[in-house]
């Protein structure tokens, strides 16, 4: 895994609240390049299929904030031949071989921050973003620089070493960072912090930090009220995560990412990092895939077209009405519109009919016996006349053609 890519996508999202979904997808495809498909991307990134489709760009194009390049948006179809999975990749601004270099002022590929001092002004750190201004405090710059130093060391997704554990904890699909729609599953042990908290944790490198509300506004792109709501949600979900501290006449907040969500932390609890929500979504995805596979068969597709599950059922029946002598049992099933009952009925008929013959010999219908002379077809009669014409001499052929022209034009010889 290329840590420079993690740094680039993180720094390009600084101060842009709308880029969080693109960042989650880019982070997922970078850390898990084998993931594809709308449902797969949604499950592993902790998003919904609708959000994935809205976030990804057009075929062969980029997303809104240029973090993603879409090879194909995919295609959904009942037939297997027409299906296509969505494939997206992180789009690096560096455009070098393998898209593997860091932003311009991150000097060394092995240590992307290179000789960048914590006190320096990082005007070009966020490629594609507005330069830092004087209103940004040195504290926020230091937190961001330290976070990027941590990301520069993340090269593998593993739980066998500390760096791999940090990257595993920053997986956007974990329960900790989920946005739960509907009732929270019973297996989820803690209250999720949400997607905005994940964005902040990535920029902080999952390090313990001290930030003011203004610093959080700059890093995440949220408004003052949004930053305050984020801190309140984080404190409500985990009482040990956010602590208010007074620095002179100002108020800041100590956010203890490492102490709570690193395995080496003082208050680490593995229950907060589980992926039970992702597993539940996987179960639903398998049900959807089974339904798609069934509808990809002739019997399953016809059952879907005739069932109430199809939005074009009435239109299809109007264009293809059932015959008057249709089987009563089949008519009753179509009126009920139960897709599974229609499918089982068709499959039973297929089983009763047996396999398709290997040769068409059994399907041939004899139209004439050997003792009967077959009727002469018009094409055979024309071939016979042509053979007779070719046997004539040249003069006879010319006379025959002249007679043909007279018949066609209606000219009577004088």
FIDREN-877100 format. One line per field, with one value per residue (C-alpha): residue in one letter; residue number from 1; z, x, y. Coordinates in steps of 0.02 Angstrom, whole numbers, plus 50000, padded with zeros to 5 digits. Example, Ala and Ser with C-alpha at 12.3 -4.5 7.8 and 13.67 -1.06 7.14 Angstrom:
2
res (A;S) $
n (1;2) $
w (50390;50357) $
u (50615;50684) $
v (49775;49947) $
# end
This chain:
414
res (X;X;X;X;X;X;X;X;X;X;X;X;X;X;X;X;X;X;X;X;X;X;X;X;X;X;X;X;X;X;X;X;X;X;X;X;X;X;X;X;X;X;X;X;X;X;X;X;X;X;X;X;X;X;X;X;X;X;X;X;X;X;X;X;X;X;X;X;X;X;X;X;X;X;X;X;X;X;X;X;X;X;X;X;X;X;X;X;X;X;X;X;X;X;X;X;X;X;X;X;X;X;X;X;X;X;X;X;X;X;X;X;X;X;X;X;X;X;X;X;X;X;X;X;X;X;X;X;X;X;X;X;X;X;X;X;X;X;X;X;X;X;X;X;X;X;X;X;X;X;X;X;X;X;X;X;X;X;X;X;X;X;X;X;X;X;X;X;X;X;X;X;X;X;X;X;X;X;X;X;X;X;X;X;X;X;X;X;X;X;X;X;X;X;X;X;X;X;X;X;X;X;X;X;X;X;X;X;X;X;X;X;X;X;X;X;X;X;X;X;X;X;X;X;X;X;X;X;X;X;X;X;X;X;X;X;X;X;X;X;X;X;X;X;X;X;X;X;X;X;X;X;X;X;X;X;X;X;X;X;X;X;X;X;X;X;X;X;X;X;X;X;X;X;X;X;X;X;X;X;X;X;X;X;X;X;X;X;X;X;X;X;X;X;X;X;X;X;X;X;X;X;X;X;X;X;X;X;X;X;X;X;X;X;X;X;X;X;X;X;X;X;X;X;X;X;X;X;X;X;X;X;X;X;X;X;X;X;X;X;X;X;X;X;X;X;X;X;X;X;X;X;X;X;X;X;X;X;X;X;X;X;X;X;X;X;X;X;X;X;X;X;X;X;X;X;X;X;X;X;X;X;X;X;X;X;X;X;X;X;X;X;X;X;X;X;X;X;X;X;X;X;X;X;X;X;X;X;X;X;X;X;X;X) $
n (1;2;3;4;5;6;7;8;9;10;11;12;13;14;15;16;17;18;19;20;21;22;23;24;25;26;27;28;29;30;31;32;33;34;35;36;37;38;39;40;41;42;43;44;45;46;47;48;49;50;51;52;53;54;55;56;57;58;59;60;61;62;63;64;65;66;67;68;69;70;71;72;73;74;75;76;77;78;79;80;81;82;83;84;85;86;87;88;89;90;91;92;93;94;95;96;97;98;99;100;101;102;103;104;105;106;107;108;109;110;111;112;113;114;115;116;117;118;119;120;121;122;123;124;125;126;127;128;129;130;131;132;133;134;135;136;137;138;139;140;141;142;143;144;145;146;147;148;149;150;151;152;153;154;155;156;157;158;159;160;161;162;163;164;165;166;167;168;169;170;171;172;173;174;175;176;177;178;179;180;181;182;183;184;185;186;187;188;189;190;191;192;193;194;195;196;197;198;199;200;201;202;203;204;205;206;207;208;209;210;211;212;213;214;215;216;217;218;219;220;221;222;223;224;225;226;227;228;229;230;231;232;233;234;235;236;237;238;239;240;241;242;243;244;245;246;247;248;249;250;251;252;253;254;255;256;257;258;259;260;261;262;263;264;265;266;267;268;269;270;271;272;273;274;275;276;277;278;279;280;281;282;283;284;285;286;287;288;289;290;291;292;293;294;295;296;297;298;299;300;301;302;303;304;305;306;307;308;309;310;311;312;313;314;315;316;317;318;319;320;321;322;323;324;325;326;327;328;329;330;331;332;333;334;335;336;337;338;339;340;341;342;343;344;345;346;347;348;349;350;351;352;353;354;355;356;357;358;359;360;361;362;363;364;365;366;367;368;369;370;371;372;373;374;375;376;377;378;379;380;381;382;383;384;385;386;387;388;389;390;391;392;393;394;395;396;397;398;399;400;401;402;403;404;405;406;407;408;409;410;411;412;413;414) $
w (50000;49957;50110;49998;49925;50100;50134;49970;49986;50168;50134;49982;50093;50224;50244;50123;50217;50059;50013;50158;50056;49917;50047;50122;49952;49901;50068;50043;49866;49915;50066;49987;49798;49772;49818;49672;49635;49705;49850;49888;49892;49997;50122;50145;50151;50273;50151;50063;49881;49842;49915;49816;49653;49691;49741;49597;49436;49259;49159;49122;49224;49394;49546;49605;49709;49592;49723;49622;49443;49381;49259;49248;49349;49313;49246;49331;49227;49256;49124;49171;49006;49031;49212;49250;49416;49467;49470;49543;49591;49685;49567;49612;49556;49537;49381;49398;49372;49482;49548;49697;49740;49874;49851;49786;49950;50030;49980;50015;49949;50099;50223;50132;50252;50226;50314;50338;50509;50619;50639;50453;50359;50247;50107;49973;50081;50019;49832;49753;49912;49956;50037;50224;50288;50441;50537;50546;50711;50727;50834;50689;50574;50699;50722;50534;50509;50647;50575;50402;50480;50555;50389;50303;50404;50363;50229;50270;50336;50477;50661;50694;50720;50788;50620;50542;50691;50665;50483;50533;50661;50525;50417;50371;50372;50557;50676;50762;50608;50539;50510;50563;50469;50565;50721;50786;50780;50951;50914;50905;51074;51068;50996;50829;50812;50631;50467;50519;50668;50553;50441;50590;50653;50484;50482;50660;50618;50762;50881;51045;51002;51076;50961;50976;50888;50760;50725;50695;50579;50475;50470;50430;50337;50456;50521;50701;50748;50653;50743;50911;50867;50816;50984;51076;50981;51013;51198;51212;51123;51226;51388;51388;51213;51230;51378;51390;51438;51472;51393;51464;51422;51283;51283;51190;51184;51210;51091;51146;50985;51025;51206;51155;50983;50971;51044;51144;51216;51398;51367;51211;51191;51042;51049;50979;50820;50770;50598;50643;50539;50389;50416;50426;50263;50189;50233;50145;49996;49979;49976;49839;49741;49757;49691;49546;49503;49503;49392;49272;49223;49094;49223;49351;49227;49166;49345;49386;49235;49282;49470;49569;49605;49428;49409;49226;49259;49196;49042;49001;49024;48913;48774;48804;48865;48922;48789;48809;48830;48962;49106;49251;49379;49282;49266;49453;49488;49371;49453;49625;49564;49686;49608;49702;49666;49481;49478;49565;49445;49293;49365;49395;49214;49156;49262;49193;49013;49039;48966;48795;48659;48602;48419;48327;48261;48388;48344;48156;48094;47937;47816;47678;47674;47560;47446;47420;47296;47378;47305;47189;47271;47172;47196;47125;46975;46938;46945;46819;46697;46713;46670;46515;46462;46473;46358;46217;46077;46075;45948;46044;46204;46120;46055;46228;46309;46177;46211;46398;46371;46267;46404;46535;46435;46351;46177;46038;45885;45724) $
u (50000;50064;50062;50090;49917;49842;49929;49873;49690;49687;49768;49659;49506;49560;49431;49307;49162;49078;49226;49201;49107;49236;49374;49291;49277;49454;49521;49429;49489;49666;49674;49568;49600;49505;49337;49220;49036;48911;48857;49036;49099;48951;48976;49164;49158;49012;48898;48736;48724;48631;48771;48902;48808;48787;48969;49054;49082;49026;49104;49284;49268;49305;49199;49153;49309;49422;49470;49395;49414;49272;49319;49138;48982;48922;48756;48615;48518;48418;48525;48702;48778;48722;48780;48934;49015;49062;49251;49329;49506;49590;49641;49811;49858;50039;50005;50167;50196;50076;50010;50120;50203;50150;50104;50241;50317;50320;50496;50544;50438;50489;50454;50330;50348;50536;50620;50458;50468;50314;50325;50334;50186;50117;50048;50058;50019;49840;49855;49696;49642;49655;49822;49830;49797;49855;49697;49749;49837;50005;49917;49809;49960;50057;49914;49897;50084;50093;49944;50024;50185;50085;49999;50169;50214;50057;50102;49999;49827;49866;49834;50003;50096;50057;50055;49942;49826;49814;49765;49640;49562;49542;49438;49285;49173;49192;49046;49136;49125;48957;48803;48664;48500;48352;48367;48542;48588;48595;48770;48840;48919;48947;48865;48949;49045;48996;49079;49134;49228;49316;49372;49445;49529;49612;49680;49744;49825;49727;49843;49792;49771;49715;49606;49491;49324;49405;49540;49408;49316;49474;49519;49347;49266;49118;49034;49057;48891;48936;49103;49018;48888;49028;49115;48951;48914;49088;49077;48906;48961;49120;49139;49328;49357;49335;49395;49376;49537;49569;49719;49735;49574;49523;49440;49510;49468;49582;49530;49605;49603;49755;49708;49537;49556;49734;49772;49912;49793;49745;49558;49558;49404;49396;49206;49209;49297;49189;49111;48943;48851;48956;48920;48732;48743;48836;48691;48570;48687;48691;48501;48501;48631;48528;48376;48476;48544;48368;48302;48446;48371;48230;48105;48159;48152;47977;47918;47984;47901;47733;47747;47696;47881;47901;47848;47806;47696;47534;47621;47696;47530;47442;47568;47574;47401;47378;47298;47116;47155;47289;47301;47188;47325;47443;47312;47282;47469;47485;47337;47414;47581;47688;47862;47925;47766;47778;47961;47932;47789;47898;48043;47926;47870;48050;48091;47939;47986;48160;48324;48339;48380;48560;48507;48354;48308;48169;48096;48079;47901;47883;47765;47761;47782;47902;47760;47691;47773;47812;47731;47839;47890;47896;48084;48109;47998;48101;48262;48189;48143;48317;48394;48283;48331;48517;48496;48429;48541;48594;48461;48326;48380;48369;48194;48141;48208;48121;47957;47982;48010;47853;47751;47822;47801;47639;47706;47622;47734;47672) $
v (50000;50173;50286;50439;50410;50413;50579;50655;50608;50666;50835;50866;50844;50972;51108;51027;50950;50888;50779;50658;50528;50533;50518;50364;50280;50330;50265;50101;50066;50115;50001;49863;49869;49707;49787;49826;49835;49960;49849;49796;49975;50029;49888;49908;50099;50102;50194;50153;50101;50262;50369;50271;50300;50485;50507;50416;50511;50465;50323;50370;50531;50605;50636;50811;50840;50740;50611;50468;50409;50299;50163;50108;50144;49969;49908;49814;49689;49529;49443;49394;49451;49631;49651;49754;49800;49975;50003;50160;50209;50351;50490;50563;50739;50689;50581;50483;50299;50205;50371;50346;50511;50632;50816;50928;50986;50813;50778;50598;50452;50347;50486;50599;50745;50744;50890;50986;51068;51071;51260;51296;51364;51225;51332;51196;51046;51035;51017;51082;51174;51358;51407;51426;51600;51695;51652;51469;51438;51353;51221;51162;51160;51056;50932;50911;50889;50759;50668;50661;50595;50453;50416;50413;50258;50159;50032;49877;49834;49713;49685;49604;49768;49941;50031;49901;49917;50105;50081;49946;50064;50197;50080;50185;50031;49994;50013;50157;50270;50214;50318;50200;50213;50146;50040;50007;49820;49738;49674;49852;49881;50070;50223;50264;50427;50452;50498;50674;50605;50481;50624;50716;50556;50530;50708;50685;50518;50442;50536;50619;50803;50969;51075;51222;51238;51353;51223;51090;51209;51228;51044;50976;51121;51122;51278;51333;51255;51096;51081;51105;50973;50853;50876;50852;50691;50623;50664;50583;50425;50406;50503;50472;50537;50726;50828;51018;51107;51291;51374;51549;51638;51518;51348;51198;51013;50865;50727;50562;50461;50354;50321;50252;50175;50109;49939;50018;50149;50161;50142;50034;49925;49808;49812;49989;49935;49787;49773;49697;49827;49781;49596;49632;49727;49579;49464;49582;49592;49403;49400;49531;49433;49273;49366;49436;49264;49191;49330;49298;49130;49117;49056;49186;49330;49283;49262;49435;49515;49439;49472;49624;49655;49721;49904;49871;49718;49798;49868;49698;49607;49734;49703;49515;49457;49279;49166;49122;48937;48966;48844;48896;48865;48978;49114;49109;49125;49273;49360;49333;49401;49302;49298;49145;49045;49088;49040;48872;48832;48868;48767;48621;48628;48632;48480;48388;48428;48359;48418;48498;48367;48368;48358;48428;48255;48232;48402;48370;48346;48241;48329;48198;48009;47920;47861;48036;48153;48320;48474;48577;48741;48905;48918;48742;48785;48941;48841;48718;48856;48930;48763;48749;48926;48887;48737;48849;48914;49096;49145;49054;49141;49313;49274;49217;49376;49484;49397;49425;49611;49624;49541;49658;49819;49767;49813;49715;49684;49762) $
# end
